Amino acid sequence: MTIAEAREKCKNLIARVPRDVLVIVILVLASSFSFGLGFLAGLDAKQENSTLLELSPSTEVVPIERVVASKNGTKYYLPECTGADRITNENKVWFISASAAQAAGYAPAANCKGI
């Protein structure tokens, strides 16, 4: 089938459909497409606004003090301590704070400054 034959078939098909129905179908499709684009743009704008709200300077930023311990050990370390580097990834247990690590039964490592 050539392009010219396909064009003739489309013309014949459109010629059989009443013009009012064709206009209504085009309007419904265009409005649905426009609504979908507007909806997606609104979702994108909400995501950008929420990111801006989280990063605004008026929002108080609370630093997270993360510590790491070994499943097999009894001490916890700051992530930048050399003791934390010696723990394999499979054995690492992360805590959100030193007090959470102490509540789990871990003690601070003596060779890790800053704890």
VEXGU-606553 format. One record per atom (N, C-alpha, C): residue number from 1; atom name; x, y, z; residue in three letters. Coordinates in Angstrom, 2 decimals. Example, Ala and Ser with C-alpha at 12.3 -4.5 7.8 and 13.67 -1.06 7.14 Angstrom:
REM residues 2
<1, "N", <13.19, -5.69, 7.80>, "ALA">
<1, "CA", <12.30, -4.50, 7.80>, "ALA">
<1, "C", <13.20, -3.30, 7.80>, "ALA">
<2, "N", <12.85, -2.25, 7.08>, "SER">
<2, "CA", <13.67, -1.06, 7.14>, "SER">
<2, "C", <12.90, 0.03, 7.87>, "SER">
***
This chain:
REM residues 115
<1, "N", <0.85, -1.17, 0.00>, "MET">
<1, "CA", <0.00, 0.00, 0.00>, "MET">
<1, "C", <0.90, 1.23, 0.00>, "MET">
<2, "N", <0.62, 2.12, -0.88>, "THR">
<2, "CA", <1.40, 3.34, -0.98>, "THR">
<2, "C", <0.77, 4.43, -0.12>, "THR">
<3, "N", <1.48, 5.52, -0.01>, "ILE">
<3, "CA", <0.97, 6.64, 0.79>, "ILE">
<3, "C", <-0.27, 7.23, 0.13>, "ILE">
<4, "N", <-0.27, 7.30, -1.16>, "ALA">
<4, "CA", <-1.43, 7.84, -1.88>, "ALA">
<4, "C", <-2.67, 6.97, -1.65>, "ALA">
<5, "N", <-2.50, 5.65, -1.65>, "GLU">
<5, "CA", <-3.63, 4.74, -1.39>, "GLU">
<5, "C", <-4.14, 4.89, 0.03>, "GLU">
<6, "N", <-3.23, 5.04, 0.99>, "ALA">
<6, "CA", <-3.62, 5.22, 2.39>, "ALA">
<6, "C", <-4.37, 6.53, 2.56>, "ALA">
<7, "N", <-3.93, 7.57, 1.87>, "ARG">
<7, "CA", <-4.59, 8.87, 1.95>, "ARG">
<7, "C", <-6.02, 8.77, 1.39>, "ARG">
<8, "N", <-6.19, 8.06, 0.29>, "GLU">
<8, "CA", <-7.52, 7.89, -0.30>, "GLU">
<8, "C", <-8.44, 7.12, 0.64>, "GLU">
<9, "N", <-7.93, 6.08, 1.30>, "LYS">
<9, "CA", <-8.74, 5.31, 2.25>, "LYS">
<9, "C", <-9.18, 6.18, 3.41>, "LYS">
<10, "N", <-8.27, 7.04, 3.90>, "CYS">
<10, "CA", <-8.62, 7.94, 5.00>, "CYS">
<10, "C", <-9.67, 8.95, 4.56>, "CYS">
<11, "N", <-9.53, 9.47, 3.36>, "LYS">
<11, "CA", <-10.52, 10.42, 2.84>, "LYS">
<11, "C", <-11.88, 9.76, 2.73>, "LYS">
<12, "N", <-11.91, 8.53, 2.24>, "ASN">
<12, "CA", <-13.17, 7.81, 2.11>, "ASN">
<12, "C", <-13.79, 7.54, 3.47>, "ASN">
<13, "N", <-12.99, 7.20, 4.46>, "LEU">
<13, "CA", <-13.49, 6.93, 5.80>, "LEU">
<13, "C", <-14.03, 8.21, 6.43>, "LEU">
<14, "N", <-13.32, 9.30, 6.30>, "ILE">
<14, "CA", <-13.74, 10.58, 6.87>, "ILE">
<14, "C", <-15.00, 11.08, 6.16>, "ILE">
<15, "N", <-15.10, 10.80, 4.86>, "ALA">
<15, "CA", <-16.26, 11.26, 4.10>, "ALA">
<15, "C", <-17.53, 10.57, 4.58>, "ALA">
<16, "N", <-17.41, 9.34, 5.09>, "ARG">
<16, "CA", <-18.58, 8.60, 5.57>, "ARG">
<16, "C", <-19.05, 9.08, 6.94>, "ARG">
<17, "N", <-18.16, 9.69, 7.73>, "VAL">
<17, "CA", <-18.51, 10.15, 9.07>, "VAL">
<17, "C", <-19.13, 11.54, 8.96>, "VAL">
<18, "N", <-20.27, 11.76, 9.62>, "PRO">
<18, "CA", <-20.87, 13.11, 9.57>, "PRO">
<18, "C", <-19.92, 14.14, 10.17>, "PRO">
<19, "N", <-19.93, 15.33, 9.61>, "ARG">
<19, "CA", <-19.02, 16.39, 10.01>, "ARG">
<19, "C", <-19.19, 16.78, 11.49>, "ARG">
<20, "N", <-20.41, 16.79, 11.98>, "ASP">
<20, "CA", <-20.65, 17.15, 13.39>, "ASP">
<20, "C", <-19.98, 16.15, 14.34>, "ASP">
<21, "N", <-20.07, 14.87, 14.02>, "VAL">
<21, "CA", <-19.44, 13.84, 14.85>, "VAL">
<21, "C", <-17.93, 13.99, 14.81>, "VAL">
<22, "N", <-17.39, 14.27, 13.65>, "LEU">
<22, "CA", <-15.95, 14.45, 13.51>, "LEU">
<22, "C", <-15.46, 15.63, 14.34>, "LEU">
<23, "N", <-16.19, 16.73, 14.32>, "VAL">
<23, "CA", <-15.80, 17.91, 15.10>, "VAL">
<23, "C", <-15.88, 17.62, 16.59>, "VAL">
<24, "N", <-16.91, 16.93, 17.03>, "ILE">
<24, "CA", <-17.06, 16.59, 18.44>, "ILE">
<24, "C", <-15.93, 15.67, 18.90>, "ILE">
<25, "N", <-15.59, 14.68, 18.08>, "VAL">
<25, "CA", <-14.49, 13.76, 18.43>, "VAL">
<25, "C", <-13.17, 14.52, 18.55>, "VAL">
<26, "N", <-12.92, 15.42, 17.62>, "ILE">
<26, "CA", <-11.67, 16.20, 17.67>, "ILE">
<26, "C", <-11.64, 17.09, 18.91>, "ILE">
<27, "N", <-12.77, 17.71, 19.24>, "LEU">
<27, "CA", <-12.83, 18.56, 20.45>, "LEU">
<27, "C", <-12.61, 17.75, 21.72>, "LEU">
<28, "N", <-13.23, 16.58, 21.80>, "VAL">
<28, "CA", <-13.07, 15.73, 22.99>, "VAL">
<28, "C", <-11.62, 15.27, 23.12>, "VAL">
<29, "N", <-11.02, 14.85, 22.03>, "LEU">
<29, "CA", <-9.62, 14.39, 22.09>, "LEU">
<29, "C", <-8.67, 15.54, 22.46>, "LEU">
<30, "N", <-8.88, 16.72, 21.88>, "ALA">
<30, "CA", <-8.01, 17.86, 22.18>, "ALA">
<30, "C", <-8.16, 18.31, 23.62>, "ALA">
<31, "N", <-9.39, 18.33, 24.12>, "SER">
<31, "CA", <-9.59, 18.76, 25.51>, "SER">
<31, "C", <-9.03, 17.72, 26.49>, "SER">
<32, "N", <-9.18, 16.44, 26.18>, "SER">
<32, "CA", <-8.61, 15.40, 27.05>, "SER">
<32, "C", <-7.08, 15.50, 27.08>, "SER">
<33, "N", <-6.50, 15.70, 25.93>, "PHE">
<33, "CA", <-5.04, 15.84, 25.86>, "PHE">
<33, "C", <-4.58, 17.07, 26.64>, "PHE">
<34, "N", <-5.29, 18.18, 26.50>, "SER">
<34, "CA", <-4.93, 19.41, 27.22>, "SER">
<34, "C", <-5.07, 19.22, 28.72>, "SER">
<35, "N", <-6.15, 18.56, 29.13>, "PHE">
<35, "CA", <-6.34, 18.32, 30.56>, "PHE">
<35, "C", <-5.21, 17.45, 31.11>, "PHE">
<36, "N", <-4.83, 16.41, 30.37>, "GLY">
<36, "CA", <-3.75, 15.54, 30.82>, "GLY">
<36, "C", <-2.44, 16.28, 30.97>, "GLY">
<37, "N", <-2.13, 17.13, 30.00>, "LEU">
<37, "CA", <-0.89, 17.91, 30.10>, "LEU">
<37, "C", <-0.93, 18.88, 31.28>, "LEU">
<38, "N", <-2.08, 19.51, 31.50>, "GLY">
<38, "CA", <-2.21, 20.42, 32.63>, "GLY">
<38, "C", <-2.09, 19.69, 33.96>, "GLY">
<39, "N", <-2.66, 18.51, 34.03>, "PHE">
<39, "CA", <-2.58, 17.71, 35.26>, "PHE">
<39, "C", <-1.13, 17.33, 35.56>, "PHE">
<40, "N", <-0.40, 16.89, 34.53>, "LEU">
<40, "CA", <1.00, 16.53, 34.72>, "LEU">
<40, "C", <1.85, 17.74, 35.11>, "LEU">
<41, "N", <1.55, 18.89, 34.50>, "ALA">
<41, "CA", <2.28, 20.11, 34.86>, "ALA">
<41, "C", <2.00, 20.49, 36.31>, "ALA">
<42, "N", <0.77, 20.30, 36.77>, "GLY">
<42, "CA", <0.43, 20.59, 38.17>, "GLY">
<42, "C", <1.17, 19.67, 39.12>, "GLY">
<43, "N", <1.28, 18.40, 38.77>, "LEU">
<43, "CA", <2.04, 17.47, 39.62>, "LEU">
<43, "C", <3.49, 17.88, 39.69>, "LEU">
<44, "N", <4.05, 18.27, 38.56>, "ASP">
<44, "CA", <5.45, 18.70, 38.53>, "ASP">
<44, "C", <5.65, 19.95, 39.37>, "ASP">
<45, "N", <4.70, 20.88, 39.31>, "ALA">
<45, "CA", <4.81, 22.12, 40.09>, "ALA">
<45, "C", <4.73, 21.83, 41.57>, "ALA">
<46, "N", <3.88, 20.89, 41.97>, "LYS">
<46, "CA", <3.78, 20.53, 43.39>, "LYS">
<46, "C", <5.09, 19.94, 43.89>, "LYS">
<47, "N", <5.74, 19.10, 43.07>, "GLN">
<47, "CA", <7.01, 18.52, 43.49>, "GLN">
<47, "C", <8.07, 19.58, 43.63>, "GLN">
<48, "N", <8.11, 20.55, 42.71>, "GLU">
<48, "CA", <9.11, 21.62, 42.80>, "GLU">
<48, "C", <8.85, 22.49, 44.03>, "GLU">
<49, "N", <7.58, 22.79, 44.33>, "ASN">
<49, "CA", <7.25, 23.61, 45.49>, "ASN">
<49, "C", <7.60, 22.91, 46.78>, "ASN">
<50, "N", <7.37, 21.59, 46.86>, "SER">
<50, "CA", <7.69, 20.88, 48.09>, "SER">
<50, "C", <9.20, 20.84, 48.30>, "SER">
<51, "N", <9.97, 20.73, 47.23>, "THR">
<51, "CA", <11.42, 20.76, 47.36>, "THR">
<51, "C", <11.87, 22.13, 47.82>, "THR">
<52, "N", <11.26, 23.18, 47.29>, "LEU">
<52, "CA", <11.63, 24.53, 47.70>, "LEU">
<52, "C", <11.27, 24.78, 49.15>, "LEU">
<53, "N", <10.16, 24.23, 49.61>, "LEU">
<53, "CA", <9.78, 24.42, 51.00>, "LEU">
<53, "C", <10.75, 23.72, 51.95>, "LEU">
<54, "N", <11.21, 22.54, 51.54>, "GLU">
<54, "CA", <12.14, 21.81, 52.39>, "GLU">
<54, "C", <13.48, 22.52, 52.48>, "GLU">
<55, "N", <13.87, 23.24, 51.44>, "LEU">
<55, "CA", <15.17, 23.86, 51.42>, "LEU">
<55, "C", <15.14, 25.34, 51.78>, "LEU">
<56, "N", <13.98, 25.87, 52.16>, "SER">
<56, "CA", <13.90, 27.29, 52.45>, "SER">
<56, "C", <14.72, 27.63, 53.68>, "SER">
<57, "N", <15.33, 28.81, 53.75>, "PRO">
<57, "CA", <16.20, 29.16, 54.86>, "PRO">
<57, "C", <15.45, 29.33, 56.17>, "PRO">
<58, "N", <14.16, 29.56, 56.13>, "SER">
<58, "CA", <13.41, 29.73, 57.37>, "SER">
<58, "C", <13.16, 28.40, 58.07>, "SER">
<59, "N", <13.29, 27.30, 57.34>, "THR">
<59, "CA", <13.09, 25.99, 57.94>, "THR">
<59, "C", <14.32, 25.60, 58.76>, "THR">
<60, "N", <14.08, 25.17, 59.97>, "GLU">
<60, "CA", <15.19, 24.77, 60.83>, "GLU">
<60, "C", <15.72, 23.41, 60.37>, "GLU">
<61, "N", <17.00, 23.32, 60.14>, "VAL">
<61, "CA", <17.63, 22.09, 59.69>, "VAL">
<61, "C", <18.22, 21.39, 60.90>, "VAL">
<62, "N", <17.79, 20.16, 61.10>, "VAL">
<62, "CA", <18.29, 19.37, 62.22>, "VAL">
<62, "C", <19.29, 18.37, 61.66>, "VAL">
<63, "N", <20.56, 18.47, 62.03>, "PRO">
<63, "CA", <21.55, 17.53, 61.50>, "PRO">
<63, "C", <21.31, 16.13, 62.04>, "PRO">
<64, "N", <21.55, 15.16, 61.18>, "ILE">
<64, "CA", <21.41, 13.77, 61.59>, "ILE">
<64, "C", <22.78, 13.27, 62.01>, "ILE">
<65, "N", <22.86, 12.78, 63.23>, "GLU">
<65, "CA", <24.12, 12.26, 63.76>, "GLU">
<65, "C", <24.06, 10.75, 63.61>, "GLU">
<66, "N", <24.60, 10.25, 62.52>, "ARG">
<66, "CA", <24.55, 8.82, 62.27>, "ARG">
<66, "C", <25.81, 8.16, 62.83>, "ARG">
<67, "N", <25.63, 6.99, 63.39>, "VAL">
<67, "CA", <26.75, 6.19, 63.87>, "VAL">
<67, "C", <26.58, 4.78, 63.33>, "VAL">
<68, "N", <27.68, 4.06, 63.28>, "VAL">
<68, "CA", <27.68, 2.71, 62.74>, "VAL">
<68, "C", <28.35, 1.77, 63.73>, "VAL">
<69, "N", <27.85, 0.54, 63.75>, "ALA">
<69, "CA", <28.43, -0.49, 64.61>, "ALA">
<69, "C", <28.49, -1.79, 63.81>, "ALA">
<70, "N", <29.17, -2.76, 64.37>, "SER">
<70, "CA", <29.26, -4.07, 63.74>, "SER">
<70, "C", <28.27, -5.01, 64.41>, "SER">
<71, "N", <27.67, -5.88, 63.63>, "LYS">
<71, "CA", <26.76, -6.88, 64.19>, "LYS">
<71, "C", <27.48, -7.75, 65.21>, "LYS">
<72, "N", <28.79, -7.97, 64.96>, "ASN">
<72, "CA", <29.56, -8.87, 65.82>, "ASN">
<72, "C", <30.28, -8.14, 66.95>, "ASN">
<73, "N", <30.26, -6.81, 66.97>, "GLY">
<73, "CA", <31.03, -6.06, 67.95>, "GLY">
<73, "C", <30.16, -5.47, 69.05>, "GLY">
<74, "N", <30.82, -4.66, 69.90>, "THR">
<74, "CA", <30.12, -4.02, 71.00>, "THR">
<74, "C", <30.31, -2.51, 70.99>, "THR">
<75, "N", <31.06, -1.96, 70.02>, "LYS">
<75, "CA", <31.36, -0.53, 69.97>, "LYS">
<75, "C", <30.70, 0.09, 68.75>, "LYS">
<76, "N", <30.40, 1.40, 68.85>, "TYR">
<76, "CA", <29.89, 2.13, 67.70>, "TYR">
<76, "C", <30.85, 3.26, 67.35>, "TYR">
<77, "N", <30.82, 3.67, 66.07>, "TYR">
<77, "CA", <31.77, 4.63, 65.52>, "TYR">
<77, "C", <31.03, 5.69, 64.71>, "TYR">
<78, "N", <31.66, 6.83, 64.55>, "LEU">
<78, "CA", <31.21, 7.80, 63.56>, "LEU">
<78, "C", <31.63, 7.27, 62.20>, "LEU">
<79, "N", <30.89, 7.58, 61.13>, "PRO">
<79, "CA", <31.24, 7.02, 59.82>, "PRO">
<79, "C", <32.64, 7.40, 59.33>, "PRO">
<80, "N", <33.18, 8.54, 59.79>, "GLU">
<80, "CA", <34.51, 8.95, 59.32>, "GLU">
<80, "C", <35.65, 8.34, 60.13>, "GLU">
<81, "N", <35.36, 7.58, 61.16>, "CYS">
<81, "CA", <36.42, 6.95, 61.97>, "CYS">
<81, "C", <37.00, 5.75, 61.24>, "CYS">
<82, "N", <38.27, 5.47, 61.53>, "THR">
<82, "CA", <38.92, 4.34, 60.87>, "THR">
<82, "C", <38.32, 3.01, 61.30>, "THR">
<83, "N", <37.80, 2.94, 62.50>, "GLY">
<83, "CA", <37.16, 1.70, 62.95>, "GLY">
<83, "C", <35.94, 1.36, 62.12>, "GLY">
<84, "N", <35.23, 2.39, 61.65>, "ALA">
<84, "CA", <34.05, 2.14, 60.82>, "ALA">
<84, "C", <34.46, 1.61, 59.45>, "ALA">
<85, "N", <35.64, 2.00, 58.98>, "ASP">
<85, "CA", <36.12, 1.52, 57.68>, "ASP">
<85, "C", <36.45, 0.03, 57.71>, "ASP">
<86, "N", <36.78, -0.47, 58.88>, "ARG">
<86, "CA", <37.16, -1.88, 58.99>, "ARG">
<86, "C", <35.95, -2.81, 59.05>, "ARG">
<87, "N", <34.76, -2.28, 59.25>, "ILE">
<87, "CA", <33.55, -3.11, 59.32>, "ILE">
<87, "C", <33.09, -3.39, 57.88>, "ILE">
<88, "N", <32.86, -4.65, 57.58>, "THR">
<88, "CA", <32.37, -5.00, 56.24>, "THR">
<88, "C", <30.92, -4.51, 56.08>, "THR">
<89, "N", <30.56, -4.25, 54.85>, "ASN">
<89, "CA", <29.21, -3.74, 54.58>, "ASN">
<89, "C", <28.12, -4.70, 55.05>, "ASN">
<90, "N", <28.36, -5.98, 55.00>, "GLU">
<90, "CA", <27.37, -6.96, 55.43>, "GLU">
<90, "C", <27.14, -6.91, 56.94>, "GLU">
<91, "N", <28.17, -6.50, 57.70>, "ASN">
<91, "CA", <28.08, -6.48, 59.16>, "ASN">
<91, "C", <27.73, -5.12, 59.74>, "ASN">
<92, "N", <27.60, -4.09, 58.89>, "LYS">
<92, "CA", <27.32, -2.75, 59.40>, "LYS">
<92, "C", <25.87, -2.64, 59.87>, "LYS">
<93, "N", <25.72, -2.02, 61.05>, "VAL">
<93, "CA", <24.41, -1.69, 61.60>, "VAL">
<93, "C", <24.41, -0.18, 61.82>, "VAL">
<94, "N", <23.47, 0.53, 61.18>, "TRP">
<94, "CA", <23.43, 1.98, 61.27>, "TRP">
<94, "C", <22.41, 2.42, 62.30>, "TRP">
<95, "N", <22.76, 3.45, 63.05>, "PHE">
<95, "CA", <21.87, 4.05, 64.03>, "PHE">
<95, "C", <21.75, 5.54, 63.73>, "PHE">
<96, "N", <20.61, 6.11, 64.03>, "ILE">
<96, "CA", <20.37, 7.52, 63.74>, "ILE">
<96, "C", <21.09, 8.42, 64.74>, "ILE">
<97, "N", <21.43, 7.91, 65.89>, "SER">
<97, "CA", <22.14, 8.72, 66.89>, "SER">
<97, "C", <22.95, 7.81, 67.81>, "SER">
<98, "N", <23.83, 8.45, 68.56>, "ALA">
<98, "CA", <24.64, 7.69, 69.53>, "ALA">
<98, "C", <23.74, 7.13, 70.63>, "ALA">
<99, "N", <22.72, 7.87, 71.01>, "SER">
<99, "CA", <21.83, 7.36, 72.06>, "SER">
<99, "C", <21.05, 6.13, 71.59>, "SER">
<100, "N", <20.71, 6.09, 70.30>, "ALA">
<100, "CA", <20.04, 4.90, 69.77>, "ALA">
<100, "C", <20.97, 3.70, 69.79>, "ALA">
<101, "N", <22.26, 3.92, 69.48>, "ALA">
<101, "CA", <23.23, 2.83, 69.52>, "ALA">
<101, "C", <23.44, 2.35, 70.95>, "ALA">
<102, "N", <23.47, 3.29, 71.90>, "GLN">
<102, "CA", <23.63, 2.90, 73.30>, "GLN">
<102, "C", <22.40, 2.14, 73.79>, "GLN">
<103, "N", <21.22, 2.54, 73.34>, "ALA">
<103, "CA", <20.01, 1.82, 73.73>, "ALA">
<103, "C", <20.00, 0.40, 73.19>, "ALA">
<104, "N", <20.70, 0.18, 72.07>, "ALA">
<104, "CA", <20.79, -1.16, 71.50>, "ALA">
<104, "C", <21.90, -1.99, 72.13>, "ALA">
<105, "N", <22.63, -1.39, 73.08>, "GLY">
<105, "CA", <23.65, -2.14, 73.80>, "GLY">
<105, "C", <25.07, -1.90, 73.36>, "GLY">
<106, "N", <25.29, -0.96, 72.46>, "TYR">
<106, "CA", <26.64, -0.65, 72.00>, "TYR">
<106, "C", <27.23, 0.47, 72.84>, "TYR">
<107, "N", <28.56, 0.45, 72.97>, "ALA">
<107, "CA", <29.28, 1.49, 73.71>, "ALA">
<107, "C", <30.12, 2.29, 72.73>, "ALA">
<108, "N", <30.47, 3.55, 73.08>, "PRO">
<108, "CA", <31.30, 4.34, 72.15>, "PRO">
<108, "C", <32.72, 3.79, 72.06>, "PRO">
<109, "N", <33.28, 3.85, 70.87>, "ALA">
<109, "CA", <34.65, 3.37, 70.67>, "ALA">
<109, "C", <35.62, 4.41, 71.24>, "ALA">
<110, "N", <36.63, 3.94, 71.96>, "ALA">
<110, "CA", <37.58, 4.84, 72.59>, "ALA">
<110, "C", <38.50, 5.52, 71.58>, "ALA">
<111, "N", <38.76, 4.88, 70.45>, "ASN">
<111, "CA", <39.71, 5.42, 69.47>, "ASN">
<111, "C", <39.01, 6.31, 68.43>, "ASN">
<112, "N", <37.76, 6.60, 68.61>, "CYS">
<112, "CA", <37.01, 7.44, 67.66>, "CYS">
<112, "C", <36.69, 8.76, 68.32>, "CYS">
<113, "N", <37.42, 9.82, 67.92>, "LYS">
<113, "CA", <37.21, 11.13, 68.52>, "LYS">
<113, "C", <35.92, 11.74, 68.00>, "LYS">
<114, "N", <35.22, 12.44, 68.85>, "GLY">
<114, "CA", <33.98, 13.10, 68.47>, "GLY">
<114, "C", <32.74, 12.41, 68.99>, "GLY">
<115, "N", <32.92, 11.26, 69.58>, "ILE">
<115, "CA", <31.74, 10.55, 70.13>, "ILE">
<115, "C", <31.56, 10.95, 71.58>, "ILE">
***
